[in-house]
């Protein structure tokens, strides 16, 4: 950060009591820290300075947007496709009220049943309505494919029944 912020500066700054050009302040700090502070990572500080210089070089050569952003975006795209592939391998399908979620969305009405309590279409795999938790029984709850009176309800009538059940 110090390299990129001070690269174009012609000012002088004090580094631990020494007057140096601001563009060389990072190098002076690297040398002074290594001399007076034991156990400090020389390679870590040197890597930071070199990364700042590389960033400035790329910015000078590249006339578009921020070169660091372009590099990170490219790495993100390169790493994203294997993760998508692995995610696709381990995707689990869940059973929902209108069929499976996360897989192919096919609607087979013979596998669904409509709750008489809330008129919600539930999966045939479920024994309880997802909307109102009413238990499925064949004499009270009917299948969509076998009952013509449930299928013949208009949208207005279905809406009216739901409003009446929920007391709006």
C-alpha positions as CSV (number, residue, x, y, z in Angstrom):
1,X,0.0,0.0,0.0
2,X,2.8,2.4,0.9
3,X,4.4,1.8,-2.5
4,X,1.3,2.5,-4.5
5,X,0.2,5.5,-2.5
6,X,3.6,7.2,-2.6
7,X,4.8,6.2,-6.1
8,X,4.1,9.6,-7.7
9,X,5.1,11.8,-4.8
10,X,8.1,14.1,-5.0
11,X,7.9,15.1,-1.4
12,X,10.2,14.1,1.4
13,X,9.1,12.2,4.5
14,X,10.7,11.1,7.8
15,X,11.3,7.4,8.2
16,X,12.3,6.8,11.8
17,X,14.2,10.1,11.9
18,X,15.8,9.9,8.5
19,X,14.7,12.3,5.7
20,X,14.0,10.3,2.5
21,X,12.1,10.8,-0.7
22,X,8.5,9.5,-0.2
23,X,8.7,7.2,-3.2
24,X,11.6,5.3,-1.5
25,X,10.1,5.3,2.0
26,X,9.0,1.7,1.8
27,X,12.5,0.5,1.0
28,X,14.0,2.6,3.8
29,X,11.5,1.1,6.3
30,X,12.3,-2.4,5.0
31,X,16.0,-1.9,5.8
32,X,15.5,-0.2,9.1
33,X,13.0,-2.7,10.4
34,X,15.3,-5.6,9.5
35,X,18.2,-3.9,11.3
36,X,16.3,-3.0,14.6
37,X,13.4,-5.4,15.0
38,X,14.3,-9.0,15.4
39,X,12.1,-11.8,14.1
40,X,10.3,-9.7,11.5
41,X,9.6,-11.4,8.2
42,X,11.9,-10.0,5.6
43,X,10.3,-11.9,2.8
44,X,6.8,-10.8,3.8
45,X,7.7,-7.1,3.7
46,X,9.8,-7.5,0.5
47,X,6.8,-9.4,-1.1
48,X,4.5,-6.5,-0.2
49,X,6.8,-3.9,-1.8
50,X,7.3,-6.1,-4.9
51,X,3.5,-6.6,-5.2
52,X,3.0,-2.8,-5.1
53,X,5.6,-2.3,-7.8
54,X,4.0,-5.0,-9.9
55,X,0.7,-3.4,-9.5
56,X,2.1,0.0,-10.6
57,X,3.8,-1.6,-13.6
58,X,0.6,-3.4,-14.7
59,X,-1.4,-0.2,-14.3
60,X,1.1,1.7,-16.5
61,X,1.0,-1.0,-19.2
62,X,-2.8,-1.6,-19.1
63,X,-5.0,1.3,-20.3
64,X,-8.3,-0.2,-19.1
65,X,-9.8,-0.6,-15.7
66,X,-7.9,-1.5,-12.6
67,X,-5.5,-4.3,-13.5
68,X,-5.8,-6.0,-10.1
69,X,-9.6,-6.2,-10.5
70,X,-9.1,-7.8,-14.0
71,X,-6.7,-10.4,-12.6
72,X,-8.9,-11.3,-9.7
73,X,-12.0,-11.5,-11.9
74,X,-10.1,-13.8,-14.3
75,X,-9.0,-16.0,-11.4
76,X,-12.5,-16.1,-10.1
77,X,-13.9,-17.3,-13.4
78,X,-11.2,-19.9,-13.7
79,X,-11.9,-21.3,-10.2
80,X,-15.7,-21.0,-10.5
81,X,-16.3,-23.7,-13.1
82,X,-14.8,-26.6,-11.1
83,X,-16.8,-25.6,-8.1
84,X,-20.0,-25.5,-10.1
85,X,-19.2,-29.0,-11.5
86,X,-18.6,-30.4,-8.0
87,X,-21.8,-28.7,-6.7
88,X,-23.7,-30.3,-9.5
89,X,-22.5,-33.7,-8.6
90,X,-23.6,-33.4,-4.9
91,X,-26.9,-31.6,-5.5
92,X,-29.7,-33.2,-3.5
93,X,-33.3,-33.0,-4.7
94,X,-35.9,-32.0,-2.2
95,X,-39.5,-32.7,-2.2
96,X,-41.7,-29.7,-2.2
97,X,-45.4,-28.9,-2.7
98,X,-45.2,-28.6,-6.4
99,X,-42.6,-31.4,-7.0
100,X,-38.9,-31.6,-6.7
101,X,-36.9,-28.5,-6.2
102,X,-33.4,-28.3,-7.6
103,X,-33.9,-30.8,-10.3
104,X,-36.0,-30.8,-13.5
105,X,-39.3,-29.1,-12.9
106,X,-41.9,-31.6,-14.3
107,X,-45.4,-31.4,-12.9
108,X,-47.1,-34.8,-12.8
109,X,-50.6,-34.1,-11.4
110,X,-51.2,-37.8,-10.6
111,X,-48.5,-37.5,-7.9
112,X,-50.1,-34.5,-6.3
113,X,-53.0,-34.0,-4.0
114,X,-55.0,-30.9,-2.9
115,X,-55.7,-30.2,0.7
116,X,-59.3,-29.6,1.5
117,X,-58.4,-27.4,4.4
118,X,-56.3,-24.8,2.6
119,X,-56.6,-25.9,-1.1
120,X,-52.8,-26.1,-1.5
121,X,-51.4,-28.5,-4.0
122,X,-49.0,-30.9,-2.2
123,X,-46.6,-33.6,-3.4
124,X,-47.9,-37.1,-3.5
125,X,-44.9,-38.1,-1.3
126,X,-46.2,-36.0,1.6
127,X,-48.8,-37.2,4.1
128,X,-49.3,-33.8,5.6
129,X,-50.1,-30.5,3.8
130,X,-47.1,-28.2,3.6
131,X,-49.3,-25.1,4.0
132,X,-51.6,-26.0,7.0
133,X,-50.3,-29.3,8.3
134,X,-53.6,-31.1,7.7
135,X,-53.1,-34.9,7.5
136,X,-53.8,-36.5,4.2
137,X,-56.6,-39.0,4.2
138,X,-58.1,-40.4,1.0
139,X,-61.7,-39.8,2.0
140,X,-61.2,-36.1,3.0
141,X,-58.3,-35.2,0.7
142,X,-58.6,-36.0,-3.0
143,X,-56.1,-36.4,-5.8
144,X,-56.0,-33.8,-8.5
145,X,-56.3,-36.3,-11.3
146,X,-59.3,-38.2,-10.0
147,X,-61.6,-35.4,-8.7
148,X,-63.3,-33.3,-11.4
149,X,-65.0,-30.9,-9.0
150,X,-61.6,-29.7,-7.6
151,X,-60.2,-29.2,-11.1
152,X,-63.4,-27.4,-12.3
153,X,-63.1,-24.7,-9.6
154,X,-62.5,-21.3,-11.2
155,X,-59.7,-19.1,-9.9
156,X,-62.2,-16.7,-8.4
157,X,-63.9,-19.5,-6.5
158,X,-60.6,-20.9,-5.3
159,X,-59.5,-17.5,-4.1
160,X,-62.9,-17.0,-2.3
161,X,-62.5,-20.3,-0.5
162,X,-59.0,-19.5,0.7
163,X,-60.1,-16.0,1.9
164,X,-63.0,-17.6,3.7
165,X,-60.8,-20.2,5.4
166,X,-58.2,-17.7,6.6
167,X,-60.8,-15.2,7.9
168,X,-59.7,-12.2,5.9
